[in-house]
Amino acid sequence: LFVVRTPKRDALQRHLAERGIQTMIHYPIPPHKQRAYAEWSEKGLPVTERIHTEALSLPMSPFLGEGDAKAVIRAVRAFFG
């Protein structure tokens, strides 16, 4: 995984998708809000909760060619540019 964080995660994900770049949100639910940890679900963990609204996994693979990697970089730079 190559995970980045930005408060504009959803907009960045849309921007990349419009350019044919697939991303993932691997952990959309903070651990303390998951069913396995129900006894902690009422706890307020603001940093953890913020991370889960900001984290986005960018494409990364040994099969990702240099040209594709550069396209991802260009698209991310264009979004923040």
Secondary structure, 3 states (H helix, E strand, C coil): CEEEECCCHHHHHHHHHHCCCCCECCCCCCHHHCHHHHHHCCCCCHHHHHHHHHEEEECCCCCCCHHHHHHHHHHHHHHHC
